[in-house]
């Protein structure tokens, strides 16, 4: 996995600037996160595997991420996948991730 970042150390999950990683063929850019590295990697790995199959079906990718995180990290997770949207999220501490893969933005969070 190639990692490039600026103004952030690799182990620091609260980044002020975007961090890029390559998983498979797609570039994954972490926009904002306070999630542990293992949880981040799980989300990005699922998204990169699903990306080629879910080009037009954002709902399926969101559903897969939500269900995986609820089974692995307990309930109640929410996931938003889309190309152009805005939102304000009130998530549990250490349970928020916003990243881009290809042309999709994904927000994954656990509600307080």
VMD Tcl script that builds the backbone (N, CA, C; Angstrom):
set m [mol new atoms 336]
animate dup $m
set s [atomselect $m all]
$s set {name element resname resid chain x y z} {
  {N N UNK 1 A 0.847 -1.167 0.000}
  {CA C UNK 1 A 0.000 0.000 0.000}
  {C C UNK 1 A 0.892 1.229 0.000}
  {N N UNK 2 A 0.653 2.138 -0.925}
  {CA C UNK 2 A 1.391 3.393 -0.980}
  {C C UNK 2 A 0.656 4.436 -0.162}
  {N N UNK 3 A 1.391 5.170 0.629}
  {CA C UNK 3 A 0.771 6.203 1.452}
  {C C UNK 3 A 1.527 7.502 1.244}
  {N N UNK 4 A 0.782 8.571 0.991}
  {CA C UNK 4 A 1.415 9.885 0.931}
  {C C UNK 4 A 0.577 10.836 1.755}
  {N N UNK 5 A 1.217 11.659 2.528}
  {CA C UNK 5 A 0.463 12.601 3.341}
  {C C UNK 5 A 1.262 13.865 3.542}
  {N N UNK 6 A 0.557 14.912 3.915}
  {CA C UNK 6 A 1.221 16.156 4.278}
  {C C UNK 6 A 0.585 16.671 5.551}
  {N N UNK 7 A 1.379 17.271 6.404}
  {CA C UNK 7 A 0.916 17.817 7.680}
  {C C UNK 7 A 0.307 16.759 8.595}
  {N N UNK 8 A 0.673 15.487 8.411}
  {CA C UNK 8 A 0.142 14.448 9.288}
  {C C UNK 8 A 1.107 13.274 9.303}
  {N N UNK 9 A 1.169 12.608 10.431}
  {CA C UNK 9 A 1.977 11.409 10.511}
  {C C UNK 9 A 1.086 10.227 10.184}
  {N N UNK 10 A 1.689 9.150 9.690}
  {CA C UNK 10 A 0.935 7.993 9.242}
  {C C UNK 10 A 0.060 7.433 10.366}
  {N N UNK 11 A 0.568 7.346 11.586}
  {CA C UNK 11 A -0.191 6.765 12.691}
  {C C UNK 11 A -1.288 7.661 13.230}
  {N N UNK 12 A -1.292 8.913 12.883}
  {CA C UNK 12 A -2.269 9.863 13.394}
  {C C UNK 12 A -3.539 9.787 12.565}
  {N N UNK 13 A -4.666 9.411 13.185}
  {CA C UNK 13 A -5.905 9.279 12.426}
  {C C UNK 13 A -6.672 10.587 12.319}
  {N N UNK 14 A -6.352 11.559 13.129}
  {CA C UNK 14 A -7.001 12.857 12.992}
  {C C UNK 14 A -6.098 13.730 12.138}
  {N N UNK 15 A -6.376 13.773 10.858}
  {CA C UNK 15 A -5.502 14.454 9.912}
  {C C UNK 15 A -6.094 15.798 9.520}
  {N N UNK 16 A -5.229 16.779 9.383}
  {CA C UNK 16 A -5.680 18.086 8.943}
  {C C UNK 16 A -5.730 18.173 7.432}
  {N N UNK 17 A -4.974 17.322 6.755}
  {CA C UNK 17 A -4.992 17.317 5.304}
  {C C UNK 17 A -5.276 15.904 4.819}
  {N N UNK 18 A -5.685 15.793 3.583}
  {CA C UNK 18 A -6.061 14.497 3.032}
  {C C UNK 18 A -4.861 13.562 2.943}
  {N N UNK 19 A -5.107 12.296 3.170}
  {CA C UNK 19 A -4.103 11.255 3.037}
  {C C UNK 19 A -4.570 10.299 1.958}
  {N N UNK 20 A -3.678 9.940 1.055}
  {CA C UNK 20 A -4.027 9.066 -0.059}
  {C C UNK 20 A -3.443 7.681 0.143}
  {N N UNK 21 A -4.211 6.669 -0.219}
  {CA C UNK 21 A -3.750 5.291 -0.195}
  {C C UNK 21 A -4.266 4.619 -1.445}
  {N N UNK 22 A -3.499 3.687 -1.960}
  {CA C UNK 22 A -3.951 2.917 -3.113}
  {C C UNK 22 A -4.318 1.525 -2.653}
  {N N UNK 23 A -5.560 1.155 -2.869}
  {CA C UNK 23 A -6.037 -0.189 -2.596}
  {C C UNK 23 A -6.595 -0.707 -3.905}
  {N N UNK 24 A -6.003 -1.739 -4.442}
  {CA C UNK 24 A -6.420 -2.209 -5.754}
  {C C UNK 24 A -6.036 -1.168 -6.788}
  {N N UNK 25 A -6.936 -0.885 -7.692}
  {CA C UNK 25 A -6.676 0.075 -8.765}
  {C C UNK 25 A -7.102 1.497 -8.405}
  {N N UNK 26 A -7.897 1.639 -7.376}
  {CA C UNK 26 A -8.475 2.939 -7.049}
  {C C UNK 26 A -7.702 3.677 -5.966}
  {N N UNK 27 A -7.582 4.968 -6.139}
  {CA C UNK 27 A -6.962 5.838 -5.143}
  {C C UNK 27 A -8.027 6.142 -4.087}
  {N N UNK 28 A -7.666 5.949 -2.839}
  {CA C UNK 28 A -8.557 6.240 -1.719}
  {C C UNK 28 A -7.970 7.430 -0.975}
  {N N UNK 29 A -8.772 8.472 -0.789}
  {CA C UNK 29 A -8.318 9.686 -0.107}
  {C C UNK 29 A -9.138 9.884 1.157}
  {N N UNK 30 A -8.463 9.871 2.299}
  {CA C UNK 30 A -9.138 10.144 3.563}
  {C C UNK 30 A -9.297 11.646 3.682}
  {N N UNK 31 A -10.538 12.102 3.761}
  {CA C UNK 31 A -10.821 13.529 3.869}
  {C C UNK 31 A -10.790 13.959 5.328}
  {N N UNK 32 A -11.462 13.183 6.176}
  {CA C UNK 32 A -11.501 13.493 7.606}
  {C C UNK 32 A -11.793 12.208 8.364}
  {N N UNK 33 A -11.111 12.021 9.491}
  {CA C UNK 33 A -11.330 10.809 10.265}
  {C C UNK 33 A -10.869 10.983 11.700}
  {N N UNK 34 A -11.564 10.319 12.609}
  {CA C UNK 34 A -11.075 10.179 13.977}
  {C C UNK 34 A -11.153 8.711 14.387}
  {N N UNK 35 A -11.194 7.840 13.381}
  {CA C UNK 35 A -11.319 6.401 13.537}
  {C C UNK 35 A -9.936 5.762 13.687}
  {N N UNK 36 A -9.873 4.631 14.384}
  {CA C UNK 36 A -8.632 3.874 14.474}
  {C C UNK 36 A -8.202 3.414 13.086}
  {N N UNK 37 A -6.903 3.231 12.906}
  {CA C UNK 37 A -6.357 2.825 11.611}
  {C C UNK 37 A -6.950 1.503 11.116}
  {N N UNK 38 A -7.132 0.530 12.010}
  {CA C UNK 38 A -7.692 -0.762 11.604}
  {C C UNK 38 A -9.105 -0.618 11.065}
  {N N UNK 39 A -9.912 0.200 11.720}
  {CA C UNK 39 A -11.282 0.424 11.264}
  {C C UNK 39 A -11.271 1.152 9.914}
  {N N UNK 40 A -10.400 2.139 9.773}
  {CA C UNK 40 A -10.274 2.857 8.496}
  {C C UNK 40 A -9.926 1.894 7.379}
  {N N UNK 41 A -8.937 1.046 7.634}
  {CA C UNK 41 A -8.492 0.116 6.605}
  {C C UNK 41 A -9.620 -0.839 6.211}
  {N N UNK 42 A -10.379 -1.325 7.184}
  {CA C UNK 42 A -11.510 -2.212 6.898}
  {C C UNK 42 A -12.497 -1.529 5.968}
  {N N UNK 43 A -12.857 -0.295 6.274}
  {CA C UNK 43 A -13.817 0.444 5.444}
  {C C UNK 43 A -13.281 0.665 4.035}
  {N N UNK 44 A -12.029 1.075 3.942}
  {CA C UNK 44 A -11.450 1.351 2.625}
  {C C UNK 44 A -11.265 0.080 1.806}
  {N N UNK 45 A -10.958 -1.015 2.465}
  {CA C UNK 45 A -10.802 -2.291 1.769}
  {C C UNK 45 A -12.144 -2.764 1.195}
  {N N UNK 46 A -13.203 -2.673 1.980}
  {CA C UNK 46 A -14.542 -3.048 1.506}
  {C C UNK 46 A -14.942 -2.170 0.323}
  {N N UNK 47 A -14.739 -0.870 0.461}
  {CA C UNK 47 A -15.118 0.063 -0.614}
  {C C UNK 47 A -14.328 -0.202 -1.890}
  {N N UNK 48 A -13.029 -0.494 -1.752}
  {CA C UNK 48 A -12.220 -0.722 -2.956}
  {C C UNK 48 A -12.592 -2.023 -3.652}
  {N N UNK 49 A -12.996 -3.033 -2.892}
  {CA C UNK 49 A -13.438 -4.297 -3.493}
  {C C UNK 49 A -14.790 -4.134 -4.168}
  {N N UNK 50 A -15.659 -3.338 -3.574}
  {CA C UNK 50 A -17.014 -3.131 -4.109}
  {C C UNK 50 A -17.069 -2.101 -5.224}
  {N N UNK 51 A -16.078 -1.216 -5.297}
  {CA C UNK 51 A -16.138 -0.090 -6.230}
  {C C UNK 51 A -16.397 -0.499 -7.684}
  {N N UNK 52 A -15.672 -1.476 -8.230}
  {CA C UNK 52 A -15.927 -1.822 -9.639}
  {C C UNK 52 A -17.342 -2.362 -9.884}
  {N N UNK 53 A -17.917 -3.042 -8.899}
  {CA C UNK 53 A -19.251 -3.631 -9.054}
  {C C UNK 53 A -20.377 -2.640 -8.765}
  {N N UNK 54 A -20.067 -1.559 -8.068}
  {CA C UNK 54 A -21.139 -0.668 -7.613}
  {C C UNK 54 A -21.105 0.693 -8.294}
  {N N UNK 55 A -20.653 0.746 -9.536}
  {CA C UNK 55 A -20.540 2.024 -10.235}
  {C C UNK 55 A -21.804 2.857 -10.170}
  {N N UNK 56 A -22.950 2.243 -10.357}
  {CA C UNK 56 A -24.191 3.018 -10.353}
  {C C UNK 56 A -25.047 2.734 -9.126}
  {N N UNK 57 A -24.585 1.859 -8.222}
  {CA C UNK 57 A -25.416 1.486 -7.095}
  {C C UNK 57 A -24.757 1.864 -5.766}
  {N N UNK 58 A -24.927 3.108 -5.380}
  {CA C UNK 58 A -24.373 3.597 -4.119}
  {C C UNK 58 A -25.021 2.924 -2.923}
  {N N UNK 59 A -26.296 2.595 -3.060}
  {CA C UNK 59 A -27.037 1.971 -1.961}
  {C C UNK 59 A -26.405 0.643 -1.546}
  {N N UNK 60 A -25.994 -0.166 -2.511}
  {CA C UNK 60 A -25.405 -1.471 -2.206}
  {C C UNK 60 A -24.080 -1.327 -1.458}
  {N N UNK 61 A -23.257 -0.362 -1.861}
  {CA C UNK 61 A -21.982 -0.141 -1.174}
  {C C UNK 61 A -22.238 0.335 0.258}
  {N N UNK 62 A -23.156 1.273 0.428}
  {CA C UNK 62 A -23.488 1.782 1.764}
  {C C UNK 62 A -24.017 0.657 2.648}
  {N N UNK 63 A -24.872 -0.179 2.096}
  {CA C UNK 63 A -25.453 -1.300 2.840}
  {C C UNK 63 A -24.369 -2.281 3.283}
  {N N UNK 64 A -23.443 -2.599 2.386}
  {CA C UNK 64 A -22.374 -3.540 2.723}
  {C C UNK 64 A -21.474 -2.981 3.819}
  {N N UNK 65 A -21.104 -1.701 3.720}
  {CA C UNK 65 A -20.277 -1.083 4.760}
  {C C UNK 65 A -21.001 -1.062 6.096}
  {N N UNK 66 A -22.248 -0.658 6.097}
  {CA C UNK 66 A -23.046 -0.597 7.328}
  {C C UNK 66 A -23.156 -1.965 7.982}
  {N N UNK 67 A -23.531 -2.975 7.207}
  {CA C UNK 67 A -23.707 -4.319 7.756}
  {C C UNK 67 A -22.390 -4.911 8.273}
  {N N UNK 68 A -21.302 -4.679 7.556}
  {CA C UNK 68 A -19.998 -5.185 7.997}
  {C C UNK 68 A -19.591 -4.541 9.316}
  {N N UNK 69 A -19.744 -3.227 9.410}
  {CA C UNK 69 A -19.349 -2.529 10.634}
  {C C UNK 69 A -20.262 -2.875 11.808}
  {N N UNK 70 A -21.534 -3.093 11.550}
  {CA C UNK 70 A -22.423 -3.482 12.644}
  {C C UNK 70 A -22.102 -4.885 13.156}
  {N N UNK 71 A -21.692 -5.777 12.278}
  {CA C UNK 71 A -21.354 -7.125 12.741}
  {C C UNK 71 A -19.975 -7.165 13.405}
  {N N UNK 72 A -19.053 -6.337 12.940}
  {CA C UNK 72 A -17.693 -6.358 13.469}
  {C C UNK 72 A -17.491 -5.414 14.657}
  {N N UNK 73 A -18.142 -4.248 14.619}
  {CA C UNK 73 A -17.924 -3.219 15.644}
  {C C UNK 73 A -19.205 -2.822 16.384}
  {N N UNK 74 A -20.221 -3.658 16.313}
  {CA C UNK 74 A -21.491 -3.461 17.015}
  {C C UNK 74 A -22.313 -2.335 16.406}
  {N N UNK 75 A -23.557 -2.269 16.808}
  {CA C UNK 75 A -24.507 -1.343 16.193}
  {C C UNK 75 A -24.365 0.036 16.814}
  {N N UNK 76 A -24.790 1.029 16.312}
  {CA C UNK 76 A -25.601 1.392 15.173}
  {C C UNK 76 A -24.767 2.275 14.257}
  {N N UNK 77 A -24.411 1.760 13.085}
  {CA C UNK 77 A -23.603 2.469 12.105}
  {C C UNK 77 A -24.488 3.022 11.001}
  {N N UNK 78 A -24.035 4.108 10.410}
  {CA C UNK 78 A -24.714 4.720 9.272}
  {C C UNK 78 A -23.675 4.971 8.187}
  {N N UNK 79 A -24.126 4.913 6.932}
  {CA C UNK 79 A -23.208 5.113 5.826}
  {C C UNK 79 A -23.910 5.884 4.713}
  {N N UNK 80 A -23.218 6.869 4.183}
  {CA C UNK 80 A -23.715 7.672 3.069}
  {C C UNK 80 A -22.699 7.541 1.935}
  {N N UNK 81 A -23.172 7.201 0.751}
  {CA C UNK 81 A -22.312 7.082 -0.423}
  {C C UNK 81 A -22.920 7.906 -1.541}
  {N N UNK 82 A -22.141 8.763 -2.166}
  {CA C UNK 82 A -22.662 9.569 -3.263}
  {C C UNK 82 A -21.566 10.345 -3.959}
  {N N UNK 83 A -21.983 11.082 -4.977}
  {CA C UNK 83 A -21.021 11.862 -5.762}
  {C C UNK 83 A -21.020 13.331 -5.386}
  {N N UNK 84 A -22.150 13.858 -4.962}
  {CA C UNK 84 A -22.230 15.273 -4.662}
  {C C UNK 84 A -23.271 15.497 -3.575}
  {N N UNK 85 A -22.818 15.765 -2.366}
  {CA C UNK 85 A -23.746 16.021 -1.267}
  {C C UNK 85 A -23.024 16.773 -0.164}
  {N N UNK 86 A -23.785 17.306 0.749}
  {CA C UNK 86 A -23.237 17.976 1.912}
  {C C UNK 86 A -23.986 17.505 3.140}
  {N N UNK 87 A -23.328 17.512 4.284}
  {CA C UNK 87 A -24.008 17.103 5.504}
  {C C UNK 87 A -23.204 17.532 6.724}
  {N N UNK 88 A -23.857 17.493 7.863}
  {CA C UNK 88 A -23.211 17.733 9.145}
  {C C UNK 88 A -23.564 16.533 10.012}
  {N N UNK 89 A -22.548 15.846 10.514}
  {CA C UNK 89 A -22.730 14.599 11.240}
  {C C UNK 89 A -22.334 14.782 12.701}
  {N N UNK 90 A -23.148 14.252 13.586}
  {CA C UNK 90 A -22.845 14.232 15.009}
  {C C UNK 90 A -22.587 12.770 15.381}
  {N N UNK 91 A -21.324 12.351 15.302}
  {CA C UNK 91 A -20.967 10.944 15.487}
  {C C UNK 91 A -20.271 10.721 16.826}
  {N N UNK 92 A -20.247 9.447 17.232}
  {CA C UNK 92 A -19.506 9.072 18.429}
  {C C UNK 92 A -18.023 9.348 18.224}
  {N N UNK 93 A -17.351 9.695 19.304}
  {CA C UNK 93 A -15.916 9.930 19.252}
  {C C UNK 93 A -15.217 8.654 18.784}
  {N N UNK 94 A -14.229 8.795 17.880}
  {CA C UNK 94 A -13.453 7.691 17.320}
  {C C UNK 94 A -14.259 6.776 16.402}
  {N N UNK 95 A -15.393 7.267 15.899}
  {CA C UNK 95 A -16.251 6.451 15.036}
  {C C UNK 95 A -16.745 7.235 13.823}
  {N N UNK 96 A -15.877 8.021 13.207}
  {CA C UNK 96 A -16.246 8.824 12.036}
  {C C UNK 96 A -15.156 8.724 10.974}
  {N N UNK 97 A -15.579 8.507 9.726}
  {CA C UNK 97 A -14.650 8.449 8.604}
  {C C UNK 97 A -15.322 9.021 7.369}
  {N N UNK 98 A -14.641 9.931 6.709}
  {CA C UNK 98 A -15.092 10.475 5.431}
  {C C UNK 98 A -13.941 10.287 4.452}
  {N N UNK 99 A -14.202 9.571 3.342}
  {CA C UNK 99 A -13.155 9.340 2.361}
  {C C UNK 99 A -13.728 9.271 0.955}
  {N N UNK 100 A -12.838 9.420 -0.025}
  {CA C UNK 100 A -13.213 9.333 -1.438}
  {C C UNK 100 A -12.536 8.115 -2.041}
  {N N UNK 101 A -13.273 7.448 -2.912}
  {CA C UNK 101 A -12.695 6.392 -3.732}
  {C C UNK 101 A -13.232 6.615 -5.136}
  {N N UNK 102 A -12.328 6.811 -6.075}
  {CA C UNK 102 A -12.761 7.145 -7.430}
  {C C UNK 102 A -13.585 8.417 -7.410}
  {N N UNK 103 A -14.804 8.338 -7.942}
  {CA C UNK 103 A -15.678 9.516 -7.984}
  {C C UNK 103 A -16.714 9.531 -6.863}
  {N N UNK 104 A -16.590 8.624 -5.885}
  {CA C UNK 104 A -17.568 8.533 -4.788}
  {C C UNK 104 A -16.985 9.058 -3.483}
  {N N UNK 105 A -17.838 9.718 -2.727}
  {CA C UNK 105 A -17.493 10.124 -1.369}
  {C C UNK 105 A -18.280 9.234 -0.426}
  {N N UNK 106 A -17.614 8.753 0.625}
  {CA C UNK 106 A -18.252 7.854 1.576}
  {C C UNK 106 A -18.081 8.413 2.978}
  {N N UNK 107 A -19.183 8.488 3.690}
  {CA C UNK 107 A -19.152 8.874 5.105}
  {C C UNK 107 A -19.685 7.691 5.885}
  {N N UNK 108 A -18.891 7.233 6.843}
  {CA C UNK 108 A -19.253 6.101 7.686}
  {C C UNK 108 A -19.120 6.559 9.124}
  {N N UNK 109 A -20.176 6.391 9.916}
  {CA C UNK 109 A -20.122 6.870 11.298}
  {C C UNK 109 A -21.069 6.087 12.183}
  {N N UNK 110 A -20.753 6.120 13.459}
  {CA C UNK 110 A -21.604 5.513 14.467}
  {C C UNK 110 A -22.310 6.624 15.209}
  {N N UNK 111 A -23.616 6.534 15.273}
  {CA C UNK 111 A -24.432 7.568 15.893}
  {C C UNK 111 A -24.273 7.540 17.399}
  {N N UNK 112 A -24.314 8.711 18.005}
  {CA C UNK 112 A -24.196 8.824 19.475}
  {C C UNK 112 A -25.353 8.211 20.194}
}
mol reanalyze $m
mol bondsrecalc $m
mol representation Tube
mol addrep $m
